[in-house]
């Protein structure tokens, strides 16, 4: 259950933390908690992690693809930025202190980064479900980490 993903040397601009991104995240989190979709029908959940340096809980809406056996697959894409999103490092530091909210339910989960054949299978599944991630992968030279969230 290792988390290992290096930052790239090129990529899209990292999503910001200004007023508009915070407003969109608030809107998206409300939709995810209510079981509604993001733009274009993309499935969403609210991911709550524990800060790797602060120990403070952080919540962010992310898109997901249903995995096998009741799991959820998320991609640390940061919209194709050269660097991984902050929540990736929080998961790496505290993979067993994770909670998700979707469709009116809250689940305690364990996070695991997929590698090798498991990652390749998950990437095919994700690519079929959402063309968005293939576009993000094309923007950066880092391999987008795929995380499986499994119920505890």
N, CA, C and O atoms as a GROMACS GRO file, in nm:
protein
  608
    1UNK      N    1   0.084  -0.117   0.000
    1UNK     CA    2   0.000   0.000   0.000
    1UNK      C    3   0.090   0.124   0.000
    1UNK      O    4   0.081   0.208   0.090
    2UNK      N    5   0.174   0.135  -0.100
    2UNK     CA    6   0.265   0.249  -0.106
    2UNK      C    7   0.210   0.359  -0.195
    2UNK      O    8   0.147   0.334  -0.298
    3UNK      N    9   0.235   0.480  -0.154
    3UNK     CA   10   0.202   0.596  -0.234
    3UNK      C   11   0.332   0.648  -0.290
    3UNK      O   12   0.420   0.692  -0.216
    4UNK      N   13   0.344   0.645  -0.421
    4UNK     CA   14   0.466   0.695  -0.483
    4UNK      C   15   0.431   0.752  -0.619
    4UNK      O   16   0.400   0.678  -0.712
    5UNK      N   17   0.436   0.880  -0.629
    5UNK     CA   18   0.408   0.947  -0.755
    5UNK      C   19   0.487   1.076  -0.756
    5UNK      O   20   0.463   1.166  -0.675
    6UNK      N   21   0.580   1.084  -0.850
    6UNK     CA   22   0.662   1.204  -0.858
    6UNK      C   23   0.590   1.313  -0.936
    6UNK      O   24   0.509   1.285  -1.024
    7UNK      N   25   0.621   1.435  -0.902
    7UNK     CA   26   0.568   1.548  -0.977
    7UNK      C   27   0.630   1.550  -1.116
    7UNK      O   28   0.739   1.497  -1.137
    8UNK      N   29   0.560   1.611  -1.209
    8UNK     CA   30   0.610   1.623  -1.345
    8UNK      C   31   0.688   1.752  -1.365
    8UNK      O   32   0.707   1.830  -1.272
    9UNK      N   33   0.732   1.772  -1.488
    9UNK     CA   34   0.804   1.894  -1.523
    9UNK      C   35   0.718   1.988  -1.606
    9UNK      O   36   0.755   2.104  -1.626
   10UNK      N   37   0.604   1.938  -1.655
   10UNK     CA   38   0.513   2.024  -1.731
   10UNK      C   39   0.370   1.986  -1.698
   10UNK      O   40   0.343   1.875  -1.651
   11UNK      N   41   0.281   2.079  -1.722
   11UNK     CA   42   0.141   2.050  -1.698
   11UNK      C   43   0.058   2.176  -1.698
   11UNK      O   44   0.109   2.287  -1.711
   12UNK      N   45  -0.071   2.158  -1.682
   12UNK     CA   46  -0.164   2.270  -1.675
   12UNK      C   47  -0.140   2.347  -1.546
   12UNK      O   48  -0.068   2.302  -1.456
   13UNK      N   49  -0.200   2.461  -1.538
   13UNK     CA   50  -0.190   2.541  -1.416
   13UNK      C   51  -0.263   2.472  -1.302
   13UNK      O   52  -0.374   2.421  -1.321
   14UNK      N   53  -0.202   2.468  -1.185
   14UNK     CA   54  -0.264   2.406  -1.067
   14UNK      C   55  -0.394   2.479  -1.036
   14UNK      O   56  -0.396   2.602  -1.033
   15UNK      N   57  -0.503   2.406  -1.011
   15UNK     CA   58  -0.628   2.473  -0.974
   15UNK      C   59  -0.605   2.564  -0.853
   15UNK      O   60  -0.537   2.526  -0.757
   16UNK      N   61  -0.662   2.682  -0.858
   16UNK     CA   62  -0.638   2.783  -0.755
   16UNK      C   63  -0.723   2.765  -0.630
   16UNK      O   64  -0.804   2.673  -0.621
   17UNK      N   65  -0.702   2.854  -0.536
   17UNK     CA   66  -0.775   2.852  -0.410
   17UNK      C   67  -0.842   2.988  -0.386
   17UNK      O   68  -0.869   3.024  -0.271
   18UNK      N   69  -0.869   3.062  -0.493
   18UNK     CA   70  -0.933   3.192  -0.483
   18UNK      C   71  -1.082   3.181  -0.458
   18UNK      O   72  -1.134   3.072  -0.432
   19UNK      N   73  -1.150   3.294  -0.468
   19UNK     CA   74  -1.293   3.299  -0.440
   19UNK      C   75  -1.373   3.207  -0.532
   19UNK      O   76  -1.454   3.127  -0.484
   20UNK      N   77  -1.351   3.217  -0.663
   20UNK     CA   78  -1.431   3.138  -0.757
   20UNK      C   79  -1.409   2.987  -0.739
   20UNK      O   80  -1.507   2.913  -0.734
   21UNK      N   81  -1.284   2.938  -0.730
   21UNK     CA   82  -1.267   2.794  -0.705
   21UNK      C   83  -1.331   2.747  -0.575
   21UNK      O   84  -1.387   2.637  -0.569
   22UNK      N   85  -1.324   2.830  -0.469
   22UNK     CA   86  -1.388   2.791  -0.343
   22UNK      C   87  -1.540   2.786  -0.359
   22UNK      O   88  -1.605   2.697  -0.304
   23UNK      N   89  -1.596   2.880  -0.434
   23UNK     CA   90  -1.740   2.881  -0.459
   23UNK      C   91  -1.782   2.757  -0.537
   23UNK      O   92  -1.882   2.693  -0.504
   24UNK      N   93  -1.706   2.723  -0.639
   24UNK     CA   94  -1.736   2.603  -0.719
   24UNK      C   95  -1.723   2.478  -0.633
   24UNK      O   96  -1.807   2.388  -0.643
   25UNK      N   97  -1.620   2.470  -0.549
   25UNK     CA   98  -1.602   2.354  -0.462
   25UNK      C   99  -1.718   2.339  -0.364
   25UNK      O  100  -1.762   2.228  -0.336
   26UNK      N  101  -1.766   2.451  -0.311
   26UNK     CA  102  -1.881   2.448  -0.219
   26UNK      C  103  -2.003   2.394  -0.291
   26UNK      O  104  -2.075   2.308  -0.238
   27UNK      N  105  -2.028   2.444  -0.412
   27UNK     CA  106  -2.141   2.398  -0.494
   27UNK      C  107  -2.126   2.248  -0.524
   27UNK      O  108  -2.221   2.171  -0.509
   28UNK      N  109  -2.005   2.208  -0.566
   28UNK     CA  110  -1.981   2.068  -0.603
   28UNK      C  111  -1.996   1.975  -0.483
   28UNK      O  112  -2.051   1.866  -0.496
   29UNK      N  113  -1.949   2.018  -0.367
   29UNK     CA  114  -1.960   1.935  -0.247
   29UNK      C  115  -2.106   1.913  -0.209
   29UNK      O  116  -2.145   1.803  -0.170
   30UNK      N  117  -2.188   2.017  -0.219
   30UNK     CA  118  -2.331   2.002  -0.189
   30UNK      C  119  -2.396   1.903  -0.284
   30UNK      O  120  -2.477   1.820  -0.242
   31UNK      N  121  -2.361   1.911  -0.412
   31UNK     CA  122  -2.417   1.818  -0.511
   31UNK      C  123  -2.372   1.674  -0.482
   31UNK      O  124  -2.453   1.581  -0.488
   32UNK      N  125  -2.244   1.656  -0.450
   32UNK     CA  126  -2.191   1.522  -0.423
   32UNK      C  127  -2.258   1.461  -0.301
   32UNK      O  128  -2.298   1.344  -0.303
   33UNK      N  129  -2.272   1.540  -0.196
   33UNK     CA  130  -2.335   1.489  -0.074
   33UNK      C  131  -2.479   1.448  -0.098
   33UNK      O  132  -2.530   1.356  -0.034
   34UNK      N  133  -2.545   1.516  -0.192
   34UNK     CA  134  -2.686   1.486  -0.223
   34UNK      C  135  -2.700   1.377  -0.329
   34UNK      O  136  -2.812   1.341  -0.366
   35UNK      N  137  -2.588   1.324  -0.380
   35UNK     CA  138  -2.595   1.219  -0.480
   35UNK      C  139  -2.616   1.269  -0.621
   35UNK      O  140  -2.653   1.192  -0.709
   36UNK      N  141  -2.593   1.397  -0.643
   36UNK     CA  142  -2.607   1.455  -0.776
   36UNK      C  143  -2.471   1.457  -0.844
   36UNK      O  144  -2.368   1.438  -0.779
   37UNK      N  145  -2.470   1.480  -0.974
   37UNK     CA  146  -2.346   1.474  -1.051
   37UNK      C  147  -2.282   1.612  -1.068
   37UNK      O  148  -2.344   1.715  -1.042
   38UNK      N  149  -2.156   1.610  -1.113
   38UNK     CA  150  -2.084   1.731  -1.152
   38UNK      C  151  -2.124   1.767  -1.294
   38UNK      O  152  -2.220   1.714  -1.349
   39UNK      N  153  -2.047   1.857  -1.351
   39UNK     CA  154  -2.066   1.897  -1.490
   39UNK      C  155  -2.061   1.775  -1.582
   39UNK      O  156  -1.976   1.687  -1.564
   40UNK      N  157  -2.150   1.770  -1.678
   40UNK     CA  158  -2.147   1.662  -1.776
   40UNK      C  159  -2.184   1.526  -1.721
   40UNK      O  160  -2.155   1.425  -1.785
   41UNK      N  161  -2.246   1.520  -1.605
   41UNK     CA  162  -2.289   1.392  -1.550
   41UNK      C  163  -2.183   1.313  -1.478
   41UNK      O  164  -2.203   1.195  -1.449
   42UNK      N  165  -2.069   1.375  -1.448
   42UNK     CA  166  -1.961   1.306  -1.379
   42UNK      C  167  -1.999   1.278  -1.234
   42UNK      O  168  -2.051   1.366  -1.165
   43UNK      N  169  -1.974   1.156  -1.188
   43UNK     CA  170  -2.001   1.120  -1.049
   43UNK      C  171  -1.904   1.190  -0.956
   43UNK      O  172  -1.788   1.211  -0.990
   44UNK      N  173  -1.953   1.227  -0.838
   44UNK     CA  174  -1.868   1.302  -0.744
   44UNK      C  175  -1.888   1.253  -0.601
   44UNK      O  176  -1.995   1.203  -0.565
   45UNK      N  177  -1.784   1.270  -0.522
   45UNK     CA  178  -1.790   1.243  -0.378
   45UNK      C  179  -1.712   1.352  -0.307
   45UNK      O  180  -1.633   1.424  -0.368
   46UNK      N  181  -1.734   1.363  -0.177
   46UNK     CA  182  -1.656   1.457  -0.096
   46UNK      C  183  -1.552   1.373  -0.020
   46UNK      O  184  -1.587   1.285   0.058
   47UNK      N  185  -1.427   1.403  -0.044
   47UNK     CA  186  -1.314   1.332   0.016
   47UNK      C  187  -1.264   1.413   0.136
   47UNK      O  188  -1.230   1.530   0.122
   48UNK      N  189  -1.261   1.350   0.254
   48UNK     CA  190  -1.208   1.416   0.373
   48UNK      C  191  -1.082   1.342   0.416
   48UNK      O  192  -1.085   1.222   0.446
   49UNK      N  193  -0.972   1.415   0.419
   49UNK     CA  194  -0.842   1.360   0.457
   49UNK      C  195  -0.792   1.434   0.580
   49UNK      O  196  -0.850   1.536   0.621
   50UNK      N  197  -0.686   1.384   0.639
   50UNK     CA  198  -0.620   1.451   0.751
   50UNK      C  199  -0.491   1.509   0.697
   50UNK      O  200  -0.411   1.438   0.637
   51UNK      N  201  -0.471   1.639   0.719
   51UNK     CA  202  -0.353   1.708   0.667
   51UNK      C  203  -0.223   1.640   0.706
   51UNK      O  204  -0.203   1.604   0.822
   52UNK      N  205  -0.134   1.622   0.609
   52UNK     CA  206  -0.008   1.552   0.635
   52UNK      C  207   0.083   1.631   0.729
   52UNK      O  208   0.162   1.570   0.801
   53UNK      N  209   0.074   1.762   0.729
   53UNK     CA  210   0.157   1.844   0.818
   53UNK      C  211   0.078   1.902   0.935
   53UNK      O  212   0.132   1.917   1.045
   54UNK      N  213  -0.048   1.935   0.911
   54UNK     CA  214  -0.126   2.006   1.014
   54UNK      C  215  -0.207   1.914   1.103
   54UNK      O  216  -0.235   1.948   1.218
   55UNK      N  217  -0.245   1.797   1.051
   55UNK     CA  218  -0.333   1.709   1.126
   55UNK      C  219  -0.478   1.754   1.125
   55UNK      O  220  -0.562   1.695   1.192
   56UNK      N  221  -0.508   1.859   1.049
   56UNK     CA  222  -0.644   1.914   1.039
   56UNK      C  223  -0.718   1.844   0.926
   56UNK      O  224  -0.662   1.818   0.820
   57UNK      N  225  -0.846   1.815   0.949
   57UNK     CA  226  -0.927   1.754   0.844
   57UNK      C  227  -0.949   1.853   0.730
   57UNK      O  228  -0.975   1.972   0.752
   58UNK      N  229  -0.938   1.802   0.608
   58UNK     CA  230  -0.958   1.881   0.487
   58UNK      C  231  -1.056   1.806   0.397
   58UNK      O  232  -1.041   1.686   0.375
   59UNK      N  233  -1.156   1.876   0.346
   59UNK     CA  234  -1.256   1.814   0.258
   59UNK      C  235  -1.252   1.880   0.122
   59UNK      O  236  -1.237   2.002   0.110
   60UNK      N  237  -1.264   1.799   0.018
   60UNK     CA  238  -1.266   1.849  -0.118
   60UNK      C  239  -1.352   1.759  -0.205
   60UNK      O  240  -1.349   1.637  -0.189
   61UNK      N  241  -1.429   1.816  -0.297
   61UNK     CA  242  -1.505   1.732  -0.389
   61UNK      C  243  -1.413   1.678  -0.498
   61UNK      O  244  -1.330   1.751  -0.551
   62UNK      N  245  -1.429   1.551  -0.530
   62UNK     CA  246  -1.353   1.489  -0.638
   62UNK      C  247  -1.446   1.400  -0.720
   62UNK      O  248  -1.548   1.352  -0.670
   63UNK      N  249  -1.410   1.380  -0.845
   63UNK     CA  250  -1.488   1.288  -0.927
   63UNK      C  251  -1.440   1.146  -0.899
   63UNK      O  252  -1.326   1.125  -0.857
   64UNK      N  253  -1.527   1.050  -0.923
   64UNK     CA  254  -1.490   0.911  -0.901
   64UNK      C  255  -1.555   0.822  -1.006
   64UNK      O  256  -1.648   0.861  -1.075
   65UNK      N  257  -1.502   0.703  -1.015
   65UNK     CA  258  -1.559   0.596  -1.097
   65UNK      C  259  -1.580   0.478  -1.003
   65UNK      O  260  -1.490   0.444  -0.927
   66UNK      N  261  -1.697   0.415  -1.007
   66UNK     CA  262  -1.717   0.297  -0.922
   66UNK      C  263  -1.614   0.190  -0.955
   66UNK      O  264  -1.592   0.157  -1.072
   67UNK      N  265  -1.552   0.136  -0.852
   67UNK     CA  266  -1.456   0.028  -0.870
   67UNK      C  267  -1.525  -0.106  -0.856
   67UNK      O  268  -1.648  -0.115  -0.856
   68UNK      N  269  -1.445  -0.209  -0.843
   68UNK     CA  270  -1.499  -0.344  -0.825
   68UNK      C  271  -1.529  -0.366  -0.677
   68UNK      O  272  -1.465  -0.308  -0.590
   69UNK      N  273  -1.626  -0.450  -0.650
   69UNK     CA  274  -1.656  -0.493  -0.513
   69UNK      C  275  -1.684  -0.378  -0.417
   69UNK      O  276  -1.635  -0.379  -0.304
   70UNK      N  277  -1.760  -0.278  -0.461
   70UNK     CA  278  -1.799  -0.171  -0.371
   70UNK      C  279  -1.691  -0.071  -0.336
   70UNK      O  280  -1.697  -0.007  -0.231
   71UNK      N  281  -1.591  -0.057  -0.422
   71UNK     CA  282  -1.486   0.042  -0.400
   71UNK      C  283  -1.511   0.163  -0.489
   71UNK      O  284  -1.600   0.162  -0.574
   72UNK      N  285  -1.430   0.266  -0.468
   72UNK     CA  286  -1.439   0.388  -0.547
   72UNK      C  287  -1.299   0.420  -0.598
   72UNK      O  288  -1.202   0.409  -0.524
   73UNK      N  289  -1.288   0.459  -0.724
   73UNK     CA  290  -1.160   0.495  -0.784
   73UNK      C  291  -1.156   0.646  -0.806
   73UNK      O  292  -1.247   0.703  -0.865
   74UNK      N  293  -1.050   0.710  -0.756
   74UNK     CA  294  -1.031   0.852  -0.778
   74UNK      C  295  -0.894   0.874  -0.841
   74UNK      O  296  -0.803   0.793  -0.823
   75UNK      N  297  -0.880   0.983  -0.914
   75UNK     CA  298  -0.756   1.013  -0.985
   75UNK      C  299  -0.700   1.145  -0.932
   75UNK      O  300  -0.771   1.246  -0.928
   76UNK      N  301  -0.574   1.144  -0.893
   76UNK     CA  302  -0.508   1.265  -0.844
   76UNK      C  303  -0.458   1.346  -0.963
   76UNK      O  304  -0.337   1.358  -0.985
   77UNK      N  305  -0.552   1.399  -1.040
   77UNK     CA  306  -0.517   1.465  -1.166
   77UNK      C  307  -0.476   1.610  -1.151
   77UNK      O  308  -0.390   1.658  -1.225
   78UNK      N  309  -0.536   1.683  -1.056
   78UNK     CA  310  -0.515   1.828  -1.044
   78UNK      C  311  -0.534   1.894  -1.180
   78UNK      O  312  -0.463   1.989  -1.215
   79UNK      N  313  -0.631   1.844  -1.256
   79UNK     CA  314  -0.664   1.898  -1.389
   79UNK      C  315  -0.545   1.896  -1.485
   79UNK      O  316  -0.537   1.978  -1.576
   80UNK      N  317  -0.453   1.801  -1.465
   80UNK     CA  318  -0.338   1.789  -1.554
   80UNK      C  319  -0.219   1.875  -1.515
   80UNK      O  320  -0.130   1.896  -1.597
   81UNK      N  321  -0.217   1.926  -1.392
   81UNK     CA  322  -0.105   2.008  -1.346
   81UNK      C  323   0.021   1.923  -1.330
   81UNK      O  324   0.014   1.800  -1.323
   82UNK      N  325   0.135   1.989  -1.325
   82UNK     CA  326   0.262   1.918  -1.309
   82UNK      C  327   0.275   1.855  -1.171
   82UNK      O  328   0.348   1.757  -1.154
   83UNK      N  329   0.206   1.911  -1.073
   83UNK     CA  330   0.216   1.861  -0.935
   83UNK      C  331   0.088   1.788  -0.895
   83UNK      O  332  -0.021   1.818  -0.944
   84UNK      N  333   0.104   1.693  -0.805
   84UNK     CA  334  -0.011   1.623  -0.749
   84UNK      C  335  -0.093   1.719  -0.662
   84UNK      O  336  -0.038   1.815  -0.608
   85UNK      N  337  -0.223   1.693  -0.649
   85UNK     CA  338  -0.303   1.778  -0.561
   85UNK      C  339  -0.264   1.756  -0.414
   85UNK      O  340  -0.211   1.651  -0.379
   86UNK      N  341  -0.292   1.854  -0.331
   86UNK     CA  342  -0.257   1.845  -0.188
   86UNK      C  343  -0.319   1.724  -0.122
   86UNK      O  344  -0.256   1.661  -0.037
   87UNK      N  345  -0.442   1.690  -0.160
   87UNK     CA  346  -0.508   1.578  -0.094
   87UNK      C  347  -0.435   1.446  -0.119
   87UNK      O  348  -0.448   1.354  -0.038
   88UNK      N  349  -0.359   1.436  -0.228
   88UNK     CA  350  -0.282   1.314  -0.254
   88UNK      C  351  -0.180   1.291  -0.141
   88UNK      O  352  -0.166   1.180  -0.092
   89UNK      N  353  -0.111   1.397  -0.101
   89UNK     CA  354  -0.010   1.386   0.005
   89UNK      C  355  -0.075   1.357   0.140
   89UNK      O  356  -0.017   1.287   0.224
   90UNK      N  357  -0.194   1.410   0.161
   90UNK     CA  358  -0.267   1.380   0.284
   90UNK      C  359  -0.304   1.231   0.288
   90UNK      O  360  -0.293   1.167   0.393
   91UNK      N  361  -0.349   1.177   0.175
   91UNK     CA  362  -0.380   1.034   0.169
   91UNK      C  363  -0.256   0.950   0.192
   91UNK      O  364  -0.260   0.849   0.263
   92UNK      N  365  -0.145   0.991   0.132
   92UNK     CA  366  -0.020   0.916   0.147
   92UNK      C  367   0.024   0.911   0.294
   92UNK      O  368   0.074   0.809   0.340
   93UNK      N  369   0.006   1.021   0.365
   93UNK     CA  370   0.048   1.028   0.505
   93UNK      C  371  -0.048   0.956   0.599
   93UNK      O  372  -0.007   0.902   0.701
   94UNK      N  373  -0.176   0.955   0.563
   94UNK     CA  374  -0.278   0.898   0.652
   94UNK      C  375  -0.381   0.817   0.572
   94UNK      O  376  -0.499   0.855   0.569
   95UNK      N  377  -0.340   0.708   0.508
   95UNK     CA  378  -0.433   0.635   0.422
   95UNK      C  379  -0.549   0.568   0.494
   95UNK      O  380  -0.649   0.531   0.432
   96UNK      N  381  -0.537   0.552   0.625
   96UNK     CA  382  -0.644   0.487   0.701
   96UNK      C  383  -0.728   0.587   0.781
   96UNK      O  384  -0.810   0.547   0.864
   97UNK      N  385  -0.708   0.715   0.755
   97UNK     CA  386  -0.787   0.820   0.822
   97UNK      C  387  -0.859   0.902   0.715
   97UNK      O  388  -0.838   1.023   0.702
   98UNK      N  389  -0.943   0.834   0.640
   98UNK     CA  390  -1.011   0.893   0.525
   98UNK      C  391  -1.160   0.866   0.536
   98UNK      O  392  -1.204   0.760   0.581
   99UNK      N  393  -1.237   0.965   0.495
   99UNK     CA  394  -1.383   0.953   0.495
   99UNK      C  395  -1.434   1.009   0.362
   99UNK      O  396  -1.379   1.104   0.308
  100UNK      N  397  -1.540   0.948   0.311
  100UNK     CA  398  -1.605   1.002   0.192
  100UNK      C  399  -1.753   1.020   0.219
  100UNK      O  400  -1.813   0.950   0.302
  101UNK      N  401  -1.811   1.115   0.148
  101UNK     CA  402  -1.955   1.140   0.156
  101UNK      C  403  -2.009   1.141   0.014
  101UNK      O  404  -1.954   1.206  -0.074
  102UNK      N  405  -2.117   1.068  -0.006
  102UNK     CA  406  -2.186   1.071  -0.133
  102UNK      C  407  -2.326   1.016  -0.116
  102UNK      O  408  -2.351   0.927  -0.034
  103UNK      N  409  -2.414   1.069  -0.194
  103UNK     CA  410  -2.553   1.020  -0.198
  103UNK      C  411  -2.617   1.013  -0.060
  103UNK      O  412  -2.694   0.921  -0.032
  104UNK      N  413  -2.586   1.110   0.026
  104UNK     CA  414  -2.646   1.115   0.159
  104UNK      C  415  -2.586   1.020   0.261
  104UNK      O  416  -2.639   1.008   0.372
  105UNK      N  417  -2.477   0.953   0.227
  105UNK     CA  418  -2.413   0.858   0.318
  105UNK      C  419  -2.267   0.898   0.343
  105UNK      O  420  -2.205   0.964   0.260
  106UNK      N  421  -2.216   0.856   0.458
  106UNK     CA  422  -2.076   0.878   0.494
  106UNK      C  423  -2.011   0.742   0.515
  106UNK      O  424  -2.068   0.655   0.580
  107UNK      N  425  -1.891   0.725   0.459
  107UNK     CA  426  -1.818   0.599   0.470
  107UNK      C  427  -1.676   0.625   0.518
  107UNK      O  428  -1.609   0.716   0.469
  108UNK      N  429  -1.630   0.545   0.614
  108UNK     CA  430  -1.488   0.543   0.650
  108UNK      C  431  -1.421   0.448   0.552
  108UNK      O  432  -1.466   0.336   0.532
  109UNK      N  433  -1.312   0.494   0.492
  109UNK     CA  434  -1.245   0.415   0.389
  109UNK      C  435  -1.095   0.411   0.412
  109UNK      O  436  -1.040   0.489   0.490
  110UNK      N  437  -1.031   0.318   0.343
  110UNK     CA  438  -0.885   0.308   0.340
  110UNK      C  439  -0.842   0.338   0.197
  110UNK      O  440  -0.902   0.288   0.102
  111UNK      N  441  -0.738   0.420   0.183
  111UNK     CA  442  -0.689   0.460   0.051
  111UNK      C  443  -0.566   0.378   0.013
  111UNK      O  444  -0.478   0.353   0.096
  112UNK      N  445  -0.562   0.338  -0.113
  112UNK     CA  446  -0.449   0.261  -0.164
  112UNK      C  447  -0.419   0.307  -0.306
  112UNK      O  448  -0.508   0.308  -0.391
  113UNK      N  449  -0.293   0.345  -0.332
  113UNK     CA  450  -0.256   0.381  -0.468
  113UNK      C  451  -0.233   0.254  -0.548
  113UNK      O  452  -0.168   0.161  -0.501
  114UNK      N  453  -0.288   0.250  -0.668
  114UNK     CA  454  -0.274   0.133  -0.754
  114UNK      C  455  -0.149   0.144  -0.839
  114UNK      O  456  -0.112   0.252  -0.884
  115UNK      N  457  -0.085   0.029  -0.861
  115UNK     CA  458   0.037   0.021  -0.941
  115UNK      C  459   0.025  -0.097  -1.036
  115UNK      O  460  -0.059  -0.185  -1.018
  116UNK      N  461   0.109  -0.099  -1.138
  116UNK     CA  462   0.120  -0.213  -1.228
  116UNK      C  463  -0.009  -0.250  -1.298
  116UNK      O  464  -0.081  -0.163  -1.348
  117UNK      N  465  -0.038  -0.382  -1.302
  117UNK     CA  466  -0.157  -0.431  -1.372
  117UNK      C  467  -0.286  -0.377  -1.312
  117UNK      O  468  -0.381  -0.347  -1.385
  118UNK      N  469  -0.291  -0.364  -1.180
  118UNK     CA  470  -0.412  -0.312  -1.115
  118UNK      C  471  -0.438  -0.169  -1.160
  118UNK      O  472  -0.553  -0.131  -1.184
  119UNK      N  473  -0.332  -0.089  -1.173
  119UNK     CA  474  -0.349   0.048  -1.220
  119UNK      C  475  -0.394   0.049  -1.366
  119UNK      O  476  -0.483   0.125  -1.403
  120UNK      N  477  -0.332  -0.036  -1.448
  120UNK     CA  478  -0.368  -0.041  -1.590
  120UNK      C  479  -0.516  -0.077  -1.609
  120UNK      O  480  -0.584  -0.017  -1.691
  121UNK      N  481  -0.563  -0.176  -1.534
  121UNK     CA  482  -0.706  -0.214  -1.543
  121UNK      C  483  -0.796  -0.099  -1.498
  121UNK      O  484  -0.897  -0.070  -1.562
  122UNK      N  485  -0.757  -0.035  -1.389
  122UNK     CA  486  -0.837   0.077  -1.339
  122UNK      C  487  -0.836   0.193  -1.439
  122UNK      O  488  -0.939   0.257  -1.459
  123UNK      N  489  -0.721   0.220  -1.501
  123UNK     CA  490  -0.713   0.329  -1.599
  123UNK      C  491  -0.805   0.302  -1.718
  123UNK      O  492  -0.871   0.393  -1.767
  124UNK      N  493  -0.809   0.178  -1.764
  124UNK     CA  494  -0.900   0.145  -1.876
  124UNK      C  495  -1.045   0.170  -1.835
  124UNK      O  496  -1.123   0.225  -1.912
  125UNK      N  497  -1.078   0.130  -1.716
  125UNK     CA  498  -1.215   0.150  -1.666
  125UNK      C  499  -1.247   0.300  -1.655
  125UNK      O  500  -1.353   0.344  -1.699
  126UNK      N  501  -1.157   0.375  -1.598
  126UNK     CA  502  -1.175   0.519  -1.580
  126UNK      C  503  -1.185   0.588  -1.717
  126UNK      O  504  -1.270   0.675  -1.736
  127UNK      N  505  -1.099   0.550  -1.809
  127UNK     CA  506  -1.099   0.611  -1.943
  127UNK      C  507  -1.230   0.586  -2.017
  127UNK      O  508  -1.276   0.672  -2.093
  128UNK      N  509  -1.288   0.469  -1.996
  128UNK     CA  510  -1.418   0.439  -2.059
  128UNK      C  511  -1.528   0.526  -2.000
  128UNK      O  512  -1.618   0.572  -2.071
  129UNK      N  513  -1.522   0.549  -1.870
  129UNK     CA  514  -1.626   0.624  -1.800
  129UNK      C  515  -1.615   0.775  -1.821
  129UNK      O  516  -1.716   0.844  -1.826
  130UNK      N  517  -1.493   0.826  -1.834
  130UNK     CA  518  -1.474   0.971  -1.842
  130UNK      C  519  -1.354   1.006  -1.930
  130UNK      O  520  -1.241   0.966  -1.901
  131UNK      N  521  -1.380   1.078  -2.036
  131UNK     CA  522  -1.272   1.122  -2.127
  131UNK      C  523  -1.189   1.234  -2.063
  131UNK      O  524  -1.079   1.264  -2.109
  132UNK      N  525  -1.241   1.293  -1.959
  132UNK     CA  526  -1.175   1.404  -1.891
  132UNK      C  527  -1.033   1.368  -1.848
  132UNK      O  528  -0.941   1.447  -1.865
  133UNK      N  529  -1.016   1.248  -1.792
  133UNK     CA  530  -0.886   1.212  -1.738
  133UNK      C  531  -0.781   1.188  -1.845
  133UNK      O  532  -0.663   1.214  -1.823
  134UNK      N  533  -0.822   1.138  -1.961
  134UNK     CA  534  -0.728   1.123  -2.072
  134UNK      C  535  -0.678   1.260  -2.116
  134UNK      O  536  -0.561   1.276  -2.149
  135UNK      N  537  -0.767   1.359  -2.116
  135UNK     CA  538  -0.726   1.496  -2.150
  135UNK      C  539  -0.628   1.550  -2.046
  135UNK      O  540  -0.530   1.615  -2.082
  136UNK      N  541  -0.654   1.524  -1.919
  136UNK     CA  542  -0.563   1.569  -1.813
  136UNK      C  543  -0.427   1.501  -1.826
  136UNK      O  544  -0.324   1.565  -1.809
  137UNK      N  545  -0.427   1.370  -1.856
  137UNK     CA  546  -0.301   1.298  -1.869
  137UNK      C  547  -0.217   1.355  -1.983
  137UNK      O  548  -0.095   1.361  -1.973
  138UNK      N  549  -0.283   1.398  -2.091
  138UNK     CA  550  -0.212   1.454  -2.206
  138UNK      C  551  -0.145   1.588  -2.173
  138UNK      O  552  -0.050   1.627  -2.242
  139UNK      N  553  -0.191   1.656  -2.071
  139UNK     CA  554  -0.137   1.787  -2.036
  139UNK      C  555  -0.009   1.779  -1.953
  139UNK      O  556   0.065   1.878  -1.945
  140UNK      N  557   0.019   1.665  -1.893
  140UNK     CA  558   0.132   1.655  -1.801
  140UNK      C  559   0.219   1.535  -1.833
  140UNK      O  560   0.175   1.440  -1.898
  141UNK      N  561   0.344   1.541  -1.788
  141UNK     CA  562   0.434   1.428  -1.808
  141UNK      C  563   0.443   1.337  -1.686
  141UNK      O  564   0.520   1.241  -1.686
  142UNK      N  565   0.366   1.366  -1.582
  142UNK     CA  566   0.363   1.273  -1.467
  142UNK      C  567   0.251   1.172  -1.490
  142UNK      O  568   0.151   1.203  -1.555
  143UNK      N  569   0.268   1.053  -1.437
  143UNK     CA  570   0.161   0.954  -1.444
  143UNK      C  571   0.059   0.988  -1.336
  143UNK      O  572   0.093   0.996  -1.218
  144UNK      N  573  -0.066   1.007  -1.377
  144UNK     CA  574  -0.170   1.043  -1.281
  144UNK      C  575  -0.193   0.928  -1.184
  144UNK      O  576  -0.223   0.817  -1.227
  145UNK      N  577  -0.179   0.952  -1.054
  145UNK     CA  578  -0.202   0.846  -0.956
  145UNK      C  579  -0.350   0.808  -0.950
  145UNK      O  580  -0.438   0.894  -0.953
  146UNK      N  581  -0.375   0.679  -0.942
  146UNK     CA  582  -0.511   0.627  -0.924
  146UNK      C  583  -0.518   0.569  -0.784
  146UNK      O  584  -0.435   0.487  -0.744
  147UNK      N  585  -0.620   0.612  -0.711
  147UNK     CA  586  -0.637   0.570  -0.572
  147UNK      C  587  -0.766   0.491  -0.561
  147UNK      O  588  -0.872   0.533  -0.608
  148UNK      N  589  -0.756   0.374  -0.497
  148UNK     CA  590  -0.876   0.294  -0.467
  148UNK      C  591  -0.915   0.320  -0.322
  148UNK      O  592  -0.833   0.308  -0.231
  149UNK      N  593  -1.041   0.355  -0.303
  149UNK     CA  594  -1.096   0.376  -0.169
  149UNK      C  595  -1.183   0.256  -0.136
  149UNK      O  596  -1.281   0.229  -0.205
  150UNK      N  597  -1.148   0.184  -0.030
  150UNK     CA  598  -1.220   0.064   0.010
  150UNK      C  599  -1.284   0.087   0.146
  150UNK      O  600  -1.223   0.146   0.234
  151UNK      N  601  -1.409   0.039   0.164
  151UNK     CA  602  -1.474   0.055   0.294
  151UNK      C  603  -1.393  -0.013   0.404
  151UNK      O  604  -1.334  -0.119   0.383
  152UNK      N  605  -1.390   0.050   0.522
  152UNK     CA  606  -1.321  -0.011   0.636
  152UNK      C  607  -1.413  -0.106   0.706
  152UNK      O  608  -1.374  -0.168   0.805
   0.00000   0.00000   0.00000
